[in-house]
Amino acid sequence: MVELLYATGIRVAELCALDLADLDRARNTVRVLGKGDKERTVPVGAPALDAVDAWTTRGRPEFVSPTPTGALLLGARGGRLGVRQAREDVHAHLRAAGVDSAPHGLRHTAATHLLNGGADLRSVQEFLGHSSPRSTQIYTHVSVERLRTAYQQAHPRA
């Protein structure tokens, strides 16, 4: 869950709504149903796909109920994992790793890393599923080091 949340920047509720069929390994993408039933396709990296493969082959089969579901993440009774339980699980994993953050922090970190890596605001807006650029602008706080580097490279009086 942690790997997929960070890799895709999706919300915990969007993660819990994923079905196995939403993963497209050939294109390294995941189909996400966001707020307002708005569908988007998000790229996903190899580490997250490897984690999903490990879950689907080793973890998920232990939870499958007699009434199978296409849900990617399953709860203890074999049904779709609930949002509340997912948040608690992710929070526990983050704490165990020494990270003082809520699950939504993974979304924030993914967006910040994209912007710091040079992604344009419009691409990050689409990645996060924001309908307005104003929603995405909260992620545009540029690190002082990145600003200093840009200044030194671009300003004639640096």
N, CA and C atoms as an extended XYZ file, in Angstrom:
474
Properties=species:S:1:pos:R:3:atomname:S:1:resname:S:1:resid:I:1 pbc="F F F"
N         0.830       -1.191        0.000 N   MET     1
C         0.000        0.000        0.000 CA  MET     1
C         0.870        1.249        0.000 C   MET     1
N         1.877        1.264        0.855 N   VAL     2
C         2.738        2.442        0.971 CA  VAL     2
C         3.436        2.721       -0.354 C   VAL     2
N         3.977        1.687       -0.955 N   GLU     3
C         4.693        1.847       -2.222 CA  GLU     3
C         3.770        2.380       -3.312 C   GLU     3
N         2.579        1.851       -3.390 N   LEU     4
C         1.631        2.269       -4.416 CA  LEU     4
C         1.114        3.688       -4.168 C   LEU     4
N         0.885        4.049       -2.909 N   LEU     5
C         0.450        5.413       -2.594 CA  LEU     5
C         1.516        6.430       -2.993 C   LEU     5
N         2.771        6.134       -2.666 N   TYR     6
C         3.844        7.079       -2.996 CA  TYR     6
C         4.084        7.137       -4.504 C   TYR     6
N         4.091        5.970       -5.157 N   ALA     7
C         4.403        5.917       -6.591 CA  ALA     7
C         3.365        6.624       -7.439 C   ALA     7
N         2.111        6.570       -7.010 N   THR     8
C         1.033        7.108       -7.840 CA  THR     8
C         0.441        8.415       -7.320 C   THR     8
N         0.678        8.734       -6.069 N   GLY     9
C         0.102        9.945       -5.493 CA  GLY     9
C        -1.402        9.862       -5.308 C   GLY     9
N        -1.960        8.662       -5.342 N   ILE    10
C        -3.415        8.539       -5.199 CA  ILE    10
C        -3.825        8.671       -3.736 C   ILE    10
N        -5.088        8.974       -3.538 N   ARG    11
C        -5.653        9.081       -2.195 CA  ARG    11
C        -5.903        7.672       -1.652 C   ARG    11
N        -5.999        7.544       -0.329 N   VAL    12
C        -6.230        6.246        0.298 CA  VAL    12
C        -7.561        5.659       -0.185 C   VAL    12
N        -8.589        6.476       -0.301 N   ALA    13
C        -9.884        5.987       -0.786 CA  ALA    13
C        -9.768        5.470       -2.219 C   ALA    13
N        -8.965        6.137       -3.042 N   GLU    14
C        -8.755        5.685       -4.414 CA  GLU    14
C        -8.004        4.359       -4.430 C   GLU    14
N        -7.051        4.207       -3.533 N   LEU    15
C        -6.300        2.959       -3.410 CA  LEU    15
C        -7.230        1.805       -3.056 C   LEU    15
N        -8.091        2.022       -2.088 N   CYS    16
C        -9.013        0.974       -1.639 CA  CYS    16
C       -10.019        0.599       -2.725 C   CYS    16
N       -10.290        1.510       -3.637 N   ALA    17
C       -11.257        1.253       -4.709 CA  ALA    17
C       -10.642        0.529       -5.904 C   ALA    17
N        -9.320        0.356       -5.903 N   LEU    18
C        -8.671       -0.293       -7.041 CA  LEU    18
C        -9.047       -1.765       -7.153 C   LEU    18
N        -9.246       -2.191       -8.388 N   ASP    19
C        -9.448       -3.596       -8.701 CA  ASP    19
C        -8.193       -4.119       -9.392 C   ASP    19
N        -8.036       -5.426       -9.388 N   LEU    20
C        -6.893       -6.036      -10.067 CA  LEU    20
C        -6.849       -5.607      -11.534 C   LEU    20
N        -8.007       -5.482      -12.155 N   ALA    21
C        -8.092       -5.112      -13.567 CA  ALA    21
C        -7.670       -3.670      -13.832 C   ALA    21
N        -7.548       -2.854      -12.802 N   ASP    22
C        -7.155       -1.457      -12.987 CA  ASP    22
C        -5.664       -1.297      -13.250 C   ASP    22
N        -4.886       -2.325      -12.982 N   LEU    23
C        -3.444       -2.276      -13.224 CA  LEU    23
C        -3.140       -2.718      -14.645 C   LEU    23
N        -2.404       -1.904      -15.364 N   ASP    24
C        -1.985       -2.253      -16.725 CA  ASP    24
C        -0.466       -2.362      -16.716 C   ASP    24
N         0.013       -3.576      -16.542 N   ARG    25
C         1.461       -3.808      -16.444 CA  ARG    25
C         2.169       -3.555      -17.771 C   ARG    25
N         1.483       -3.740      -18.868 N   ALA    26
C         2.092       -3.506      -20.178 CA  ALA    26
C         2.417       -2.028      -20.377 C   ALA    26
N         1.567       -1.159      -19.829 N   ARG    27
C         1.778        0.289      -19.978 CA  ARG    27
C         2.322        0.940      -18.704 C   ARG    27
N         2.492        0.150      -17.636 N   ASN    28
C         2.925        0.679      -16.331 CA  ASN    28
C         2.028        1.817      -15.872 C   ASN    28
N         0.730        1.537      -15.882 N   THR    29
C        -0.249        2.532      -15.449 CA  THR    29
C        -1.288        1.874      -14.552 C   THR    29
N        -2.022        2.719      -13.862 N   VAL    30
C        -3.149        2.276      -13.054 CA  VAL    30
C        -4.320        3.206      -13.343 C   VAL    30
N        -5.498        2.615      -13.517 N   ARG    31
C        -6.718        3.398      -13.755 CA  ARG    31
C        -7.336        3.708      -12.399 C   ARG    31
N        -7.543        4.982      -12.138 N   VAL    32
C        -8.008        5.433      -10.830 CA  VAL    32
C        -9.344        6.143      -10.979 C   VAL    32
N       -10.270        5.791      -10.110 N   LEU    33
C       -11.551        6.490      -10.057 CA  LEU    33
C       -11.468        7.467       -8.893 C   LEU    33
N       -11.390        8.757       -9.218 N   GLY    34
C       -11.175        9.778       -8.205 CA  GLY    34
C       -12.452       10.407       -7.706 C   GLY    34
N       -12.280       11.550       -7.067 N   LYS    35
C       -13.421       12.301       -6.539 CA  LYS    35
C       -14.370       12.646       -7.672 C   LYS    35
N       -15.660       12.604       -7.370 N   GLY    36
C       -16.665       12.914       -8.371 CA  GLY    36
C       -16.722       11.883       -9.482 C   GLY    36
N       -16.274       10.663       -9.191 N   ASP    37
C       -16.248        9.575      -10.182 CA  ASP    37
C       -15.469        9.945      -11.437 C   ASP    37
N       -14.472       10.794      -11.267 N   LYS    38
C       -13.632       11.199      -12.388 CA  LYS    38
C       -12.512       10.173      -12.565 C   LYS    38
N       -12.429        9.589      -13.746 N   GLU    39
C       -11.426        8.565      -14.008 CA  GLU    39
C       -10.164        9.187      -14.602 C   GLU    39
N        -9.013        8.690      -14.146 N   ARG    40
C        -7.738        9.130      -14.715 CA  ARG    40
C        -6.790        7.938      -14.763 C   ARG    40
N        -5.802        8.043      -15.615 N   THR    41
C        -4.776        7.018      -15.726 CA  THR    41
C        -3.483        7.607      -15.204 C   THR    41
N        -2.864        6.886      -14.272 N   VAL    42
C        -1.671        7.383      -13.591 CA  VAL    42
C        -0.512        6.426      -13.861 C   VAL    42
N         0.664        6.957      -14.190 N   PRO    43
C         1.824        6.073      -14.357 CA  PRO    43
C         2.247        5.488      -13.010 C   PRO    43
N         2.830        4.308      -13.057 N   VAL    44
C         3.312        3.656      -11.839 CA  VAL    44
C         4.658        3.009      -12.164 C   VAL    44
N         5.608        3.157      -11.246 N   GLY    45
C         6.950        2.645      -11.470 CA  GLY    45
C         7.114        1.174      -11.142 C   GLY    45
N         8.244        0.634      -11.561 N   ALA    46
C         8.542       -0.784      -11.365 CA  ALA    46
C         8.561       -1.197       -9.894 C   ALA    46
N         9.135       -0.398       -8.977 N   PRO    47
C         9.122       -0.832       -7.568 CA  PRO    47
C         7.708       -1.042       -7.026 C   PRO    47
N         6.785       -0.164       -7.392 N   ALA    48
C         5.402       -0.313       -6.929 CA  ALA    48
C         4.743       -1.523       -7.585 C   ALA    48
N         5.003       -1.736       -8.864 N   LEU    49
C         4.433       -2.905       -9.538 CA  LEU    49
C         5.002       -4.199       -8.955 C   LEU    49
N         6.290       -4.179       -8.589 N   ASP    50
C         6.892       -5.349       -7.943 CA  ASP    50
C         6.227       -5.623       -6.599 C   ASP    50
N         5.940       -4.558       -5.845 N   ALA    51
C         5.269       -4.714       -4.549 CA  ALA    51
C         3.858       -5.261       -4.744 C   ALA    51
N         3.163       -4.784       -5.765 N   VAL    52
C         1.819       -5.283       -6.060 CA  VAL    52
C         1.888       -6.757       -6.460 C   VAL    52
N         2.871       -7.108       -7.289 N   ASP    53
C         3.035       -8.509       -7.693 CA  ASP    53
C         3.287       -9.401       -6.476 C   ASP    53
N         4.124       -8.937       -5.553 N   ALA    54
C         4.397       -9.714       -4.337 CA  ALA    54
C         3.113       -9.891       -3.526 C   ALA    54
N         2.326       -8.828       -3.428 N   TRP    55
C         1.066       -8.905       -2.685 CA  TRP    55
C         0.097       -9.877       -3.359 C   TRP    55
N        -0.042       -9.768       -4.682 N   THR    56
C        -1.042      -10.592       -5.367 CA  THR    56
C        -0.654      -12.069       -5.406 C   THR    56
N         0.633      -12.370       -5.334 N   THR    57
C         1.046      -13.780       -5.377 CA  THR    57
C         1.223      -14.391       -3.994 C   THR    57
N         1.675      -13.587       -3.015 N   ARG    58
C         1.963      -14.158       -1.695 CA  ARG    58
C         0.998      -13.728       -0.601 C   ARG    58
N         0.529      -12.487       -0.622 N   GLY    59
C        -0.323      -11.999        0.462 CA  GLY    59
C        -1.806      -12.137        0.207 C   GLY    59
N        -2.231      -11.665       -0.938 N   ARG    60
C        -3.668      -11.612       -1.258 CA  ARG    60
C        -4.352      -12.975       -1.214 C   ARG    60
N        -3.729      -14.054       -1.748 N   PRO    61
C        -4.416      -15.354       -1.741 CA  PRO    61
C        -4.836      -15.837       -0.349 C   PRO    61
N        -4.133      -15.404        0.676 N   GLU    62
C        -4.492      -15.806        2.044 CA  GLU    62
C        -5.790      -15.169        2.526 C   GLU    62
N        -6.222      -14.098        1.871 N   PHE    63
C        -7.405      -13.362        2.309 CA  PHE    63
C        -8.627      -13.589        1.431 C   PHE    63
N        -8.440      -14.240        0.283 N   VAL    64
C        -9.547      -14.432       -0.645 CA  VAL    64
C       -10.642      -15.256        0.033 C   VAL    64
N       -11.870      -14.755       -0.065 N   SER    65
C       -13.013      -15.430        0.558 CA  SER    65
C       -13.666      -16.381       -0.436 C   SER    65
N       -14.585      -17.209        0.037 N   PRO    66
C       -15.308      -18.096       -0.879 CA  PRO    66
C       -16.070      -17.328       -1.969 C   PRO    66
N       -16.460      -16.106       -1.654 N   THR    67
C       -17.089      -15.244       -2.653 CA  THR    67
C       -16.024      -14.273       -3.138 C   THR    67
N       -15.302      -14.628       -4.200 N   PRO    68
C       -14.168      -13.804       -4.623 CA  PRO    68
C       -14.584      -12.417       -5.099 C   PRO    68
N       -13.662      -11.507       -4.958 N   THR    69
C       -13.858      -10.131       -5.400 CA  THR    69
C       -12.674       -9.738       -6.278 C   THR    69
N       -12.880       -8.773       -7.135 N   GLY    70
C       -11.802       -8.291       -7.989 CA  GLY    70
C       -10.971       -7.217       -7.330 C   GLY    70
N       -11.264       -6.918       -6.062 N   ALA    71
C       -10.542       -5.860       -5.352 CA  ALA    71
C        -9.059       -6.197       -5.238 C   ALA    71
N        -8.222       -5.208       -5.429 N   LEU    72
C        -6.782       -5.404       -5.269 CA  LEU    72
C        -6.439       -5.677       -3.811 C   LEU    72
N        -6.946       -4.837       -2.916 N   LEU    73
C        -6.634       -4.961       -1.496 CA  LEU    73
C        -7.806       -5.573       -0.749 C   LEU    73
N        -7.511       -6.580        0.037 N   LEU    74
C        -8.549       -7.297        0.766 CA  LEU    74
C        -8.373       -7.128        2.264 C   LEU    74
N        -9.506       -7.085        2.961 N   GLY    75
C        -9.500       -7.034        4.413 CA  GLY    75
C        -9.438       -8.430        4.997 C   GLY    75
N        -9.481       -8.509        6.311 N   ALA    76
C        -9.343       -9.777        7.031 CA  ALA    76
C       -10.427      -10.787        6.664 C   ALA    76
N       -11.612      -10.317        6.287 N   ARG    77
C       -12.718      -11.230        5.965 CA  ARG    77
C       -12.814      -11.543        4.468 C   ARG    77
N       -11.877      -11.050        3.690 N   GLY    78
C       -11.852      -11.361        2.266 CA  GLY    78
C       -12.547      -10.373        1.370 C   GLY    78
N       -13.183       -9.377        1.964 N   GLY    79
C       -13.832       -8.336        1.162 CA  GLY    79
C       -12.847       -7.202        0.880 C   GLY    79
N       -13.313       -6.213        0.168 N   ARG    80
C       -12.482       -5.048       -0.152 CA  ARG    80
C       -12.000       -4.386        1.137 C   ARG    80
N       -10.732       -4.022        1.175 N   LEU    81
C       -10.160       -3.349        2.341 CA  LEU    81
C       -10.819       -1.993        2.516 C   LEU    81
N       -11.222       -1.670        3.732 N   GLY    82
C       -11.854       -0.392        4.022 CA  GLY    82
C       -10.843        0.735        4.149 C   GLY    82
N       -11.298        1.929        3.884 N   VAL    83
C       -10.435        3.116        3.911 CA  VAL    83
C        -9.845        3.333        5.303 C   VAL    83
N       -10.668        3.197        6.327 N   ARG    84
C       -10.182        3.422        7.692 CA  ARG    84
C        -9.055        2.443        8.053 C   ARG    84
N        -9.255        1.167        7.734 N   GLN    85
C        -8.236        0.169        8.024 CA  GLN    85
C        -6.963        0.431        7.209 C   GLN    85
N        -7.129        0.820        5.972 N   ALA    86
C        -5.970        1.127        5.129 CA  ALA    86
C        -5.171        2.279        5.719 C   ALA    86
N        -5.861        3.333        6.171 N   ARG    87
C        -5.166        4.476        6.787 CA  ARG    87
C        -4.386        4.027        8.025 C   ARG    87
N        -5.035        3.210        8.849 N   GLU    88
C        -4.367        2.728       10.066 CA  GLU    88
C        -3.144        1.887        9.721 C   GLU    88
N        -3.277        1.016        8.733 N   ASP    89
C        -2.160        0.161        8.326 CA  ASP    89
C        -0.998        0.983        7.773 C   ASP    89
N        -1.309        1.929        6.903 N   VAL    90
C        -0.260        2.763        6.307 CA  VAL    90
C         0.408        3.601        7.390 C   VAL    90
N        -0.386        4.173        8.270 N   HIS    91
C         0.156        4.971        9.359 CA  HIS    91
C         1.113        4.131       10.211 C   HIS    91
N         0.724        2.902       10.512 N   ALA    92
C         1.569        2.005       11.308 CA  ALA    92
C         2.877        1.693       10.583 C   ALA    92
N         2.810        1.464        9.272 N   HIS    93
C         4.031        1.183        8.496 CA  HIS    93
C         4.948        2.398        8.465 C   HIS    93
N         4.365        3.571        8.310 N   LEU    94
C         5.179        4.788        8.298 CA  LEU    94
C         5.863        5.008        9.647 C   LEU    94
N         5.105        4.812       10.724 N   ARG    95
C         5.694        4.951       12.071 CA  ARG    95
C         6.819        3.953       12.279 C   ARG    95
N         6.589        2.702       11.859 N   ALA    96
C         7.603        1.656       12.018 CA  ALA    96
C         8.877        1.984       11.233 C   ALA    96
N         8.723        2.709       10.139 N   ALA    97
C         9.875        3.108        9.329 CA  ALA    97
C        10.510        4.403        9.839 C   ALA    97
N         9.954        4.948       10.917 N   GLY    98
C        10.500        6.175       11.481 CA  GLY    98
C        10.051        7.428       10.764 C   GLY    98
N         8.986        7.333        9.994 N   VAL    99
C         8.460        8.474        9.244 CA  VAL    99
C         7.273        9.042       10.011 C   VAL    99
N         7.365       10.312       10.358 N   ASP   100
C         6.288       10.962       11.095 CA  ASP   100
C         5.378       11.671       10.095 C   ASP   100
N         4.471       10.900        9.496 N   SER   101
C         3.578       11.450        8.483 CA  SER   101
C         2.300       10.638        8.428 C   SER   101
N         1.263       11.273        7.973 N   ALA   102
C        -0.009       10.582        7.720 CA  ALA   102
C         0.033       10.019        6.305 C   ALA   102
N        -0.862        9.099        5.970 N   PRO   103
C        -0.870        8.549        4.614 CA  PRO   103
C        -0.969        9.614        3.516 C   PRO   103
N        -1.710       10.691        3.775 N   HIS   104
C        -1.829       11.752        2.771 CA  HIS   104
C        -0.473       12.412        2.514 C   HIS   104
N         0.440       12.306        3.469 N   GLY   105
C         1.786       12.840        3.284 CA  GLY   105
C         2.516       12.180        2.129 C   GLY   105
N         2.180       10.927        1.825 N   LEU   106
C         2.796       10.244        0.683 CA  LEU   106
C         2.372       10.907       -0.622 C   LEU   106
N         1.119       11.327       -0.680 N   ARG   107
C         0.608       12.040       -1.861 CA  ARG   107
C         1.322       13.378       -2.010 C   ARG   107
N         1.439       14.067       -0.894 N   HIS   108
C         2.114       15.358       -0.895 CA  HIS   108
C         3.582       15.201       -1.316 C   HIS   108
N         4.237       14.178       -0.780 N   THR   109
C         5.645       13.930       -1.109 CA  THR   109
C         5.808       13.583       -2.578 C   THR   109
N         4.928       12.744       -3.118 N   ALA   110
C         5.003       12.382       -4.533 CA  ALA   110
C         4.886       13.628       -5.410 C   ALA   110
N         3.925       14.490       -5.106 N   ALA   111
C         3.732       15.711       -5.888 CA  ALA   111
C         4.937       16.638       -5.771 C   ALA   111
N         5.455       16.776       -4.563 N   THR   112
C         6.618       17.639       -4.346 CA  THR   112
C         7.831       17.113       -5.101 C   THR   112
N         8.047       15.804       -5.063 N   HIS   113
C         9.182       15.221       -5.780 CA  HIS   113
C         9.035       15.402       -7.292 C   HIS   113
N         7.825       15.281       -7.803 N   LEU   114
C         7.615       15.521       -9.234 CA  LEU   114
C         7.963       16.965       -9.604 C   LEU   114
N         7.462       17.907       -8.815 N   LEU   115
C         7.743       19.318       -9.102 CA  LEU   115
C         9.221       19.639       -8.945 C   LEU   115
N         9.836       19.137       -7.896 N   ASN   116
C        11.268       19.379       -7.698 CA  ASN   116
C        12.112       18.719       -8.782 C   ASN   116
N        11.572       17.657       -9.381 N   GLY   117
C        12.279       16.970      -10.459 CA  GLY   117
C        12.070       17.613      -11.818 C   GLY   117
N        11.263       18.663      -11.867 N   GLY   118
C        11.098       19.395      -13.113 CA  GLY   118
C         9.758       19.218      -13.803 C   GLY   118
N         8.840       18.447      -13.228 N   ALA   119
C         7.522       18.281      -13.846 CA  ALA   119
C         6.769       19.609      -13.815 C   ALA   119
N         6.012       19.870      -14.855 N   ASP   120
C         5.244       21.115      -14.889 CA  ASP   120
C         3.984       20.972      -14.045 C   ASP   120
N         3.468       22.091      -13.616 N   LEU   121
C         2.313       22.122      -12.723 CA  LEU   121
C         1.095       21.444      -13.344 C   LEU   121
N         0.873       21.611      -14.626 N   ARG   122
C        -0.278       21.008      -15.300 CA  ARG   122
C        -0.198       19.476      -15.267 C   ARG   122
N         0.990       18.929      -15.460 N   SER   123
C         1.164       17.472      -15.410 CA  SER   123
C         0.893       16.944      -14.004 C   SER   123
N         1.381       17.655      -13.002 N   VAL   124
C         1.159       17.237      -11.616 CA  VAL   124
C        -0.324       17.352      -11.277 C   VAL   124
N        -0.978       18.376      -11.804 N   GLN   125
C        -2.426       18.532      -11.598 CA  GLN   125
C        -3.164       17.309      -12.137 C   GLN   125
N        -2.812       16.867      -13.328 N   GLU   126
C        -3.447       15.694      -13.935 CA  GLU   126
C        -3.106       14.432      -13.136 C   GLU   126
N        -1.861       14.304      -12.723 N   PHE   127
C        -1.390       13.164      -11.938 CA  PHE   127
C        -2.207       13.012      -10.647 C   PHE   127
N        -2.473       14.126       -9.984 N   LEU   128
C        -3.205       14.106       -8.718 CA  LEU   128
C        -4.722       14.059       -8.895 C   LEU   128
N        -5.187       14.338      -10.102 N   GLY   129
C        -6.627       14.334      -10.344 CA  GLY   129
C        -7.320       15.590       -9.873 C   GLY   129
N        -6.585       16.682       -9.815 N   HIS   130
C        -7.181       17.961       -9.419 CA  HIS   130
C        -7.895       18.579      -10.611 C   HIS   130
N        -9.084       19.112      -10.387 N   SER   131
C        -9.807       19.755      -11.483 CA  SER   131
C        -9.324       21.188      -11.692 C   SER   131
N        -8.744       21.772      -10.672 N   SER   132
C        -8.287       23.159      -10.761 CA  SER   132
C        -6.797       23.265      -10.426 C   SER   132
N        -6.066       24.115      -11.155 N   PRO   133
C        -4.647       24.318      -10.827 CA  PRO   133
C        -4.462       24.906       -9.424 C   PRO   133
N        -5.485       25.584       -8.929 N   ARG   134
C        -5.387       26.178       -7.594 CA  ARG   134
C        -5.204       25.098       -6.527 C   ARG   134
N        -5.815       23.936       -6.732 N   SER   135
C        -5.663       22.842       -5.777 CA  SER   135
C        -4.235       22.314       -5.774 C   SER   135
N        -3.594       22.351       -6.918 N   THR   136
C        -2.246       21.807       -7.061 CA  THR   136
C        -1.192       22.788       -6.554 C   THR   136
N        -1.503       24.057       -6.531 N   GLN   137
C        -0.516       25.061       -6.168 CA  GLN   137
C        -0.004       24.919       -4.740 C   GLN   137
N        -0.727       24.235       -3.874 N   ILE   138
C        -0.225       24.059       -2.513 CA  ILE   138
C         1.026       23.197       -2.489 C   ILE   138
N         1.279       22.457       -3.571 N   TYR   139
C         2.455       21.599       -3.645 CA  TYR   139
C         3.661       22.301       -4.263 C   TYR   139
N         3.515       23.573       -4.599 N   THR   140
C         4.573       24.248       -5.346 CA  THR   140
C         5.615       24.922       -4.473 C   THR   140
N         5.584       24.670       -3.189 N   HIS   141
C         6.627       25.261       -2.355 CA  HIS   141
C         7.970       24.666       -2.795 C   HIS   141
N         8.788       25.513       -3.376 N   VAL   142
C        10.057       25.064       -3.938 CA  VAL   142
C        11.114       25.093       -2.845 C   VAL   142
N        11.916       24.068       -2.808 N   SER   143
C        12.965       24.026       -1.798 CA  SER   143
C        13.956       25.164       -2.042 C   SER   143
N        14.524       25.649       -0.983 N   VAL   144
C        15.485       26.750       -1.055 CA  VAL   144
C        16.688       26.326       -1.895 C   VAL   144
N        17.107       25.087       -1.758 N   GLU   145
C        18.261       24.602       -2.511 CA  GLU   145
C        17.974       24.599       -4.009 C   GLU   145
N        16.784       24.163       -4.396 N   ARG   146
C        16.420       24.157       -5.817 CA  ARG   146
C        16.350       25.577       -6.350 C   ARG   146
N        15.781       26.477       -5.557 N   LEU   147
C        15.701       27.878       -5.955 CA  LEU   147
C        17.104       28.468       -6.114 C   LEU   147
N        18.000       28.154       -5.182 N   ARG   148
C        19.378       28.655       -5.241 CA  ARG   148
C        20.080       28.144       -6.501 C   ARG   148
N        19.891       26.862       -6.814 N   THR   149
C        20.508       26.280       -8.003 CA  THR   149
C        19.991       26.950       -9.263 C   THR   149
N        18.666       27.137       -9.351 N   ALA   150
C        18.078       27.796      -10.507 CA  ALA   150
C        18.585       29.218      -10.634 C   ALA   150
N        18.701       29.899       -9.529 N   TYR   151
C        19.201       31.271       -9.513 CA  TYR   151
C        20.630       31.328      -10.047 C   TYR   151
N        21.471       30.444       -9.542 N   GLN   152
C        22.876       30.438       -9.954 CA  GLN   152
C        23.042       30.069      -11.433 C   GLN   152
N        22.158       29.236      -11.943 N   GLN   153
C        22.256       28.830      -13.342 CA  GLN   153
C        21.682       29.870      -14.294 C   GLN   153
N        20.683       30.602      -13.842 N   ALA   154
C        19.938       31.454      -14.772 CA  ALA   154
C        20.152       32.942      -14.601 C   ALA   154
N        20.494       33.399      -13.423 N   HIS   155
C        20.599       34.855      -13.217 CA  HIS   155
C        21.987       35.346      -13.599 C   HIS   155
N        22.048       36.384      -14.402 N   PRO   156
C        23.374       36.884      -14.863 CA  PRO   156
C        24.229       37.477      -13.739 C   PRO   156
N        23.650       37.887      -12.657 N   ARG   157
C        24.406       38.500      -11.553 CA  ARG   157
C        24.587       37.541      -10.380 C   ARG   157
N        24.387       36.266      -10.581 N   ALA   158
C        24.468       35.287       -9.484 CA  ALA   158
C        25.878       35.147       -8.952 C   ALA   158
